[in-house]
Amino acid sequence: MKKTHLKKNTTKLPLPYKVRKGFSIYCAIVLVVALMFTMSMTAFAANDDPLTVVNNLSDFIFGLIRAIGLIMLGFGIVQVGLSLKSHDPSQRANGFLTVAGGIVITFAKEILNLITG
């Protein structure tokens, strides 16, 4: 059996200079407008109390950590569900460990508050 490979020849359509120039000007304008909107954000000054700034930063960071924990928790639940379907005990153990880790990460701030008192 002889295999013959058909080679497809593709050619670019000619793009006139005016169209190319107009597209590059359009891209530059869109980029400038996007940068103008993103870089002109108003920065509100915080109160004179530095403790408020640290607390706000702490709340923001723990919010991000909570989001990561919820993502891990959801992934662990999916992993446990798939392991129950495929009858795979090692995947089931990994799923339960991921669920437990997601719960710990989700409630990390509350756990730290309980520990520190």
LUMSEVEX-119770 format. One record per residue: z, x, y of N, C-alpha, C in turn; residue number from 0; chain. Coordinates in steps of 0.05 Angstrom, whole numbers. Last residue first. Layout:
BEGIN
@npz = Z	npx = X	npy = Y	capz = Z	capx = X	capy = Y	cpz = Z	cpx = X	cpy = Y	n = NUM	chain = A
...
REM end
This chain:
BEGIN
@npz = 1395	npx = -124	npy = 673	capz = 1416	capx = -142	capy = 682	cpz = 1413	cpx = -154	cpy = 708	n = 116	chain = A
@npz = 1360	npx = -94	npy = 644	capz = 1374	capx = -82	capy = 667	cpz = 1396	cpx = -99	cpy = 679	n = 115	chain = A
@npz = 1345	npx = -130	npy = 604	capz = 1357	capx = -104	capy = 597	cpz = 1373	cpx = -93	cpy = 620	n = 114	chain = A
@npz = 1324	npx = -173	npy = 632	capz = 1347	capx = -178	capy = 614	cpz = 1361	cpx = -151	cpy = 607	n = 113	chain = A
@npz = 1282	npx = -148	npy = 659	capz = 1303	capx = -160	capy = 675	cpz = 1328	cpx = -165	cpy = 657	n = 112	chain = A
@npz = 1250	npx = -134	npy = 615	capz = 1262	capx = -113	capy = 631	cpz = 1285	cpx = -124	cpy = 649	n = 111	chain = A
@npz = 1236	npx = -185	npy = 598	capz = 1251	capx = -168	capy = 580	cpz = 1265	cpx = -146	cpy = 596	n = 110	chain = A
@npz = 1207	npx = -203	npy = 643	capz = 1231	capx = -217	capy = 636	cpz = 1249	cpx = -200	cpy = 617	n = 109	chain = A
@npz = 1164	npx = -166	npy = 640	capz = 1181	capx = -167	capy = 664	cpz = 1208	cpx = -180	cpy = 657	n = 108	chain = A
@npz = 1141	npx = -177	npy = 590	capz = 1153	capx = -150	capy = 595	cpz = 1171	cpx = -151	cpy = 619	n = 107	chain = A
@npz = 1115	npx = -219	npy = 565	capz = 1141	capx = -224	capy = 576	cpz = 1156	cpx = -197	cpy = 582	n = 106	chain = A
@npz = 1067	npx = -195	npy = 548	capz = 1066	capx = -218	capy = 566	cpz = 1093	cpx = -222	cpy = 580	n = 105	chain = A
@npz = 1084	npx = -156	npy = 512	capz = 1072	capx = -148	capy = 537	cpz = 1071	cpx = -171	cpy = 557	n = 104	chain = A
@npz = 1105	npx = -189	npy = 471	capz = 1122	capx = -169	capy = 485	cpz = 1110	cpx = -161	cpy = 511	n = 103	chain = A
@npz = 1058	npx = -217	npy = 457	capz = 1082	capx = -232	capy = 467	cpz = 1100	cpx = -213	cpy = 482	n = 102	chain = A
@npz = 1026	npx = -175	npy = 440	capz = 1017	capx = -192	capy = 462	cpz = 1041	cpx = -207	cpy = 474	n = 101	chain = A
@npz = 1055	npx = -158	npy = 395	capz = 1051	capx = -140	capy = 418	cpz = 1043	cpx = -155	cpy = 443	n = 100	chain = A
@npz = 1049	npx = -203	npy = 362	capz = 1075	capx = -195	capy = 371	cpz = 1074	cpx = -176	cpy = 395	n = 99	chain = A
@npz = 993	npx = -203	npy = 356	capz = 1006	capx = -226	capy = 368	cpz = 1033	cpx = -218	cpy = 379	n = 98	chain = A
@npz = 987	npx = -154	npy = 330	capz = 974	capx = -158	capy = 356	cpz = 987	cpx = -182	cpy = 370	n = 97	chain = A
@npz = 1014	npx = -165	npy = 282	capz = 1024	capx = -144	capy = 300	cpz = 1012	cpx = -147	cpy = 328	n = 96	chain = A
@npz = 981	npx = -206	npy = 262	capz = 1008	capx = -212	capy = 270	cpz = 1021	cpx = -191	cpy = 288	n = 95	chain = A
@npz = 934	npx = -175	npy = 254	capz = 934	capx = -198	capy = 272	cpz = 962	cpx = -205	cpy = 281	n = 94	chain = A
@npz = 951	npx = -138	npy = 216	capz = 943	capx = -128	capy = 242	cpz = 942	cpx = -151	cpy = 263	n = 93	chain = A
@npz = 959	npx = -175	npy = 174	capz = 981	capx = -159	capy = 184	cpz = 975	cpx = -148	cpy = 212	n = 92	chain = A
@npz = 906	npx = -193	npy = 167	capz = 927	capx = -212	capy = 175	cpz = 951	cpx = -197	cpy = 186	n = 91	chain = A
@npz = 881	npx = -147	npy = 150	capz = 873	capx = -158	capy = 176	cpz = 894	cpx = -179	cpy = 186	n = 90	chain = A
@npz = 907	npx = -143	npy = 101	capz = 911	capx = -122	capy = 121	cpz = 903	cpx = -131	cpy = 149	n = 89	chain = A
@npz = 891	npx = -190	npy = 73	capz = 919	capx = -186	capy = 81	cpz = 923	cpx = -164	cpy = 102	n = 88	chain = A
@npz = 842	npx = -235	npy = 79	capz = 845	capx = -206	capy = 81	cpz = 873	cpx = -200	cpy = 91	n = 87	chain = A
@npz = 816	npx = -285	npy = 74	capz = 837	capx = -277	capy = 55	cpz = 840	cpx = -247	cpy = 55	n = 86	chain = A
@npz = 783	npx = -306	npy = 113	capz = 771	capx = -287	capy = 95	cpz = 791	cpx = -277	cpy = 74	n = 85	chain = A
@npz = 817	npx = -342	npy = 140	capz = 792	capx = -352	capy = 129	cpz = 780	cpx = -332	cpy = 108	n = 84	chain = A
@npz = 858	npx = -309	npy = 156	capz = 864	capx = -332	capy = 138	cpz = 839	cpx = -343	cpy = 125	n = 83	chain = A
@npz = 830	npx = -276	npy = 190	capz = 841	capx = -265	capy = 166	cpz = 848	cpx = -287	cpy = 146	n = 82	chain = A
@npz = 818	npx = -311	npy = 232	capz = 796	capx = -300	capy = 216	cpz = 806	cpx = -288	cpy = 190	n = 81	chain = A
@npz = 870	npx = -320	npy = 251	capz = 854	capx = -342	capy = 241	cpz = 831	cpx = -332	cpy = 224	n = 80	chain = A
@npz = 885	npx = -269	npy = 267	capz = 900	capx = -282	capy = 246	cpz = 883	cpx = -304	cpy = 234	n = 79	chain = A
@npz = 847	npx = -262	npy = 309	capz = 847	capx = -244	capy = 286	cpz = 862	cpx = -256	cpy = 262	n = 78	chain = A
@npz = 863	npx = -302	npy = 345	capz = 836	capx = -303	capy = 333	cpz = 835	cpx = -286	cpy = 308	n = 77	chain = A
@npz = 913	npx = -281	npy = 357	capz = 911	capx = -307	capy = 345	cpz = 884	cpx = -311	cpy = 331	n = 76	chain = A
@npz = 898	npx = -233	npy = 382	capz = 914	capx = -232	capy = 357	cpz = 913	cpx = -259	cpy = 343	n = 75	chain = A
@npz = 872	npx = -251	npy = 427	capz = 857	capx = -236	capy = 407	cpz = 872	cpx = -235	cpy = 381	n = 74	chain = A
@npz = 915	npx = -276	npy = 454	capz = 892	capx = -292	capy = 445	cpz = 876	cpx = -278	cpy = 423	n = 73	chain = A
@npz = 946	npx = -230	npy = 463	capz = 957	capx = -252	capy = 448	cpz = 934	cpx = -270	cpy = 437	n = 72	chain = A
@npz = 913	npx = -200	npy = 496	capz = 920	capx = -190	capy = 470	cpz = 930	cpx = -212	cpy = 452	n = 71	chain = A
@npz = 913	npx = -234	npy = 540	capz = 887	capx = -228	capy = 527	cpz = 893	cpx = -218	cpy = 499	n = 70	chain = A
@npz = 967	npx = -233	npy = 554	capz = 955	capx = -258	capy = 545	cpz = 928	cpx = -254	cpy = 531	n = 69	chain = A
@npz = 971	npx = -179	npy = 569	capz = 986	capx = -189	capy = 546	cpz = 975	cpx = -215	cpy = 536	n = 68	chain = A
@npz = 938	npx = -178	npy = 614	capz = 930	capx = -162	capy = 591	cpz = 945	cpx = -172	cpy = 566	n = 67	chain = A
@npz = 969	npx = -212	npy = 647	capz = 942	capx = -220	capy = 639	cpz = 933	cpx = -204	cpy = 615	n = 66	chain = A
@npz = 1016	npx = -181	npy = 652	capz = 1018	capx = -207	capy = 638	cpz = 990	cpx = -216	cpy = 630	n = 65	chain = A
@npz = 995	npx = -138	npy = 682	capz = 1005	capx = -133	capy = 655	cpz = 1007	cpx = -159	cpy = 639	n = 64	chain = A
@npz = 984	npx = -166	npy = 729	capz = 962	capx = -153	capy = 714	cpz = 970	cpx = -148	cpy = 685	n = 63	chain = A
@npz = 1036	npx = -179	npy = 743	capz = 1016	capx = -200	capy = 739	cpz = 993	cpx = -190	cpy = 723	n = 62	chain = A
@npz = 1059	npx = -130	npy = 751	capz = 1068	capx = -145	capy = 728	cpz = 1050	cpx = -169	cpy = 722	n = 61	chain = A
@npz = 1030	npx = -117	npy = 798	capz = 1026	capx = -101	capy = 774	cpz = 1036	cpx = -116	cpy = 749	n = 60	chain = A
@npz = 1050	npx = -157	npy = 833	capz = 1021	capx = -154	capy = 828	cpz = 1016	cpx = -139	cpy = 801	n = 59	chain = A
@npz = 1105	npx = -146	npy = 834	capz = 1095	capx = -172	capy = 824	cpz = 1066	cpx = -171	cpy = 817	n = 58	chain = A
@npz = 1102	npx = -94	npy = 857	capz = 1113	capx = -98	capy = 830	cpz = 1104	cpx = -125	cpy = 818	n = 57	chain = A
@npz = 1082	npx = -107	npy = 908	capz = 1067	capx = -89	capy = 890	cpz = 1076	cpx = -92	cpy = 861	n = 56	chain = A
@npz = 1125	npx = -138	npy = 926	capz = 1099	capx = -150	capy = 924	cpz = 1081	cpx = -133	cpy = 905	n = 55	chain = A
@npz = 1166	npx = -99	npy = 926	capz = 1168	capx = -123	capy = 909	cpz = 1141	cpx = -136	cpy = 905	n = 54	chain = A
@npz = 1146	npx = -63	npy = 964	capz = 1150	capx = -54	capy = 937	cpz = 1152	cpx = -78	cpy = 918	n = 53	chain = A
@npz = 1148	npx = -97	npy = 1009	capz = 1122	capx = -85	capy = 1001	cpz = 1124	cpx = -76	cpy = 971	n = 52	chain = A
@npz = 1203	npx = -106	npy = 1013	capz = 1184	capx = -129	capy = 1009	cpz = 1157	cpx = -119	cpy = 998	n = 51	chain = A
@npz = 1221	npx = -56	npy = 1025	capz = 1229	capx = -68	capy = 1000	cpz = 1211	cpx = -92	cpy = 993	n = 50	chain = A
@npz = 1206	npx = -45	npy = 1077	capz = 1191	capx = -32	capy = 1055	cpz = 1198	cpx = -44	cpy = 1028	n = 49	chain = A
@npz = 1199	npx = -89	npy = 1129	capz = 1217	capx = -83	capy = 1106	cpz = 1201	cpx = -71	cpy = 1083	n = 48	chain = A
@npz = 1163	npx = -105	npy = 1165	capz = 1175	capx = -78	capy = 1169	cpz = 1193	cpx = -70	cpy = 1146	n = 47	chain = A
@npz = 1110	npx = -136	npy = 1129	capz = 1134	capx = -137	capy = 1145	cpz = 1145	cpx = -108	cpy = 1148	n = 46	chain = A
@npz = 1042	npx = -113	npy = 1131	capz = 1065	capx = -123	capy = 1118	cpz = 1089	cpx = -124	cpy = 1137	n = 45	chain = A
@npz = 982	npx = -133	npy = 1162	capz = 1004	capx = -114	capy = 1160	cpz = 1028	cpx = -128	cpy = 1147	n = 44	chain = A
@npz = 922	npx = -149	npy = 1131	capz = 946	capx = -159	capy = 1144	cpz = 969	cpx = -139	cpy = 1140	n = 43	chain = A
@npz = 858	npx = -133	npy = 1141	capz = 882	capx = -123	capy = 1128	cpz = 906	cpx = -132	cpy = 1144	n = 42	chain = A
@npz = 799	npx = -167	npy = 1129	capz = 822	capx = -164	capy = 1147	cpz = 846	cpx = -154	cpy = 1131	n = 41	chain = A
@npz = 739	npx = -135	npy = 1109	capz = 762	capx = -152	capy = 1102	cpz = 785	cpx = -146	cpy = 1121	n = 40	chain = A
@npz = 690	npx = -112	npy = 1111	capz = 701	capx = -123	capy = 1136	cpz = 725	cpx = -141	cpy = 1130	n = 39	chain = A
@npz = 665	npx = -97	npy = 1065	capz = 681	capx = -77	capy = 1079	cpz = 695	cpx = -87	cpy = 1104	n = 38	chain = A
@npz = 637	npx = -142	npy = 1047	capz = 659	capx = -131	capy = 1031	cpz = 676	cpx = -111	cpy = 1046	n = 37	chain = A
@npz = 599	npx = -152	npy = 1088	capz = 619	capx = -172	capy = 1081	cpz = 642	cpx = -161	cpy = 1065	n = 36	chain = A
@npz = 571	npx = -104	npy = 1088	capz = 584	capx = -113	capy = 1113	cpz = 605	cpx = -134	cpy = 1106	n = 35	chain = A
@npz = 550	npx = -101	npy = 1037	capz = 570	capx = -82	capy = 1045	cpz = 585	cpx = -91	cpy = 1070	n = 34	chain = A
@npz = 514	npx = -144	npy = 1041	capz = 536	capx = -145	capy = 1021	cpz = 558	cpx = -125	cpy = 1029	n = 33	chain = A
@npz = 480	npx = -126	npy = 1082	capz = 496	capx = -150	capy = 1086	cpz = 519	cpx = -152	cpy = 1066	n = 32	chain = A
@npz = 459	npx = -80	npy = 1057	capz = 474	capx = -77	capy = 1082	cpz = 491	cpx = -102	cpy = 1087	n = 31	chain = A
@npz = 433	npx = -104	npy = 1012	capz = 454	capx = -84	capy = 1008	cpz = 471	cpx = -81	cpy = 1033	n = 30	chain = A
@npz = 394	npx = -135	npy = 1038	capz = 414	capx = -148	capy = 1021	cpz = 438	cpx = -129	cpy = 1017	n = 29	chain = A
@npz = 365	npx = -95	npy = 1063	capz = 379	capx = -115	capy = 1080	cpz = 400	cpx = -128	cpy = 1063	n = 28	chain = A
@npz = 345	npx = -67	npy = 1019	capz = 362	capx = -53	capy = 1038	cpz = 378	cpx = -73	cpy = 1055	n = 27	chain = A
@npz = 313	npx = -107	npy = 995	capz = 336	capx = -96	capy = 980	cpz = 355	cpx = -82	cpy = 999	n = 26	chain = A
@npz = 274	npx = -113	npy = 1037	capz = 291	capx = -135	capy = 1029	cpz = 316	cpx = -125	cpy = 1014	n = 25	chain = A
@npz = 251	npx = -62	npy = 1035	capz = 264	capx = -71	capy = 1059	cpz = 283	cpx = -94	cpy = 1053	n = 24	chain = A
@npz = 228	npx = -64	npy = 984	capz = 249	capx = -44	capy = 989	cpz = 264	cpx = -51	cpy = 1015	n = 23	chain = A
@npz = 192	npx = -106	npy = 991	capz = 214	capx = -109	capy = 971	cpz = 236	cpx = -89	cpy = 977	n = 22	chain = A
@npz = 157	npx = -84	npy = 1028	capz = 172	capx = -108	capy = 1035	cpz = 196	cpx = -112	cpy = 1016	n = 21	chain = A
@npz = 136	npx = -42	npy = 998	capz = 150	capx = -36	capy = 1023	cpz = 168	cpx = -60	cpy = 1031	n = 20	chain = A
@npz = 110	npx = -70	npy = 957	capz = 130	capx = -51	capy = 951	cpz = 148	cpx = -45	cpy = 975	n = 19	chain = A
@npz = 73	npx = -99	npy = 988	capz = 93	capx = -114	capy = 972	cpz = 116	cpx = -95	cpy = 965	n = 18	chain = A
@npz = 42	npx = -58	npy = 1010	capz = 57	capx = -76	capy = 1028	cpz = 79	cpx = -91	cpy = 1013	n = 17	chain = A
@npz = 19	npx = -34	npy = 965	capz = 38	capx = -19	capy = 981	cpz = 55	cpx = -37	cpy = 999	n = 16	chain = A
@npz = 15	npx = -74	npy = 905	capz = 5	capx = -65	capy = 931	cpz = 27	cpx = -51	cpy = 947	n = 15	chain = A
@npz = 17	npx = -56	npy = 841	capz = 33	capx = -68	capy = 861	cpz = 24	cpx = -57	cpy = 888	n = 14	chain = A
@npz = -18	npx = -69	npy = 781	capz = -17	capx = -55	capy = 806	cpz = -1	cpx = -70	cpy = 827	n = 13	chain = A
@npz = 19	npx = -75	npy = 721	capz = 2	capx = -87	capy = 741	cpz = 3	cpx = -72	cpy = 767	n = 12	chain = A
@npz = 18	npx = -27	npy = 670	capz = 32	capx = -39	capy = 693	cpz = 11	cpx = -52	cpy = 711	n = 11	chain = A
@npz = 2	npx = -39	npy = 603	capz = -5	capx = -27	capy = 629	cpz = 9	cpx = -42	cpy = 651	n = 10	chain = A
@npz = 9	npx = -23	npy = 536	capz = 18	capx = -39	capy = 559	cpz = 11	cpx = -24	cpy = 585	n = 9	chain = A
@npz = -15	npx = -27	npy = 473	capz = -18	capx = -14	capy = 499	cpz = -10	cpx = -33	cpy = 521	n = 8	chain = A
@npz = 14	npx = -23	npy = 412	capz = 8	capx = -41	capy = 434	cpz = 6	cpx = -24	cpy = 460	n = 7	chain = A
@npz = -9	npx = -3	npy = 351	capz = 3	capx = 6	capy = 376	cpz = -6	cpx = -12	cpy = 399	n = 6	chain = A
@npz = 4	npx = -20	npy = 288	capz = -12	capx = -28	capy = 311	cpz = 3	cpx = -19	cpy = 336	n = 5	chain = A
@npz = 2	npx = 16	npy = 231	capz = 18	capx = 10	capy = 254	cpz = -1	cpx = 3	cpy = 278	n = 4	chain = A
@npz = -6	npx = 1	npy = 165	capz = -20	capx = 7	capy = 190	cpz = -3	cpx = -2	cpy = 213	n = 3	chain = A
@npz = 7	npx = 25	npy = 103	capz = 18	capx = 12	capy = 127	cpz = 2	cpx = 20	cpy = 151	n = 2	chain = A
@npz = -19	npx = 13	npy = 41	capz = -21	capx = 29	capy = 65	cpz = -11	cpx = 13	cpy = 89	n = 1	chain = A
@npz = 0	npx = 17	npy = -23	capz = 0	capx = 0	capy = 0	cpz = 0	cpx = 17	cpy = 25	n = 0	chain = A
REM end
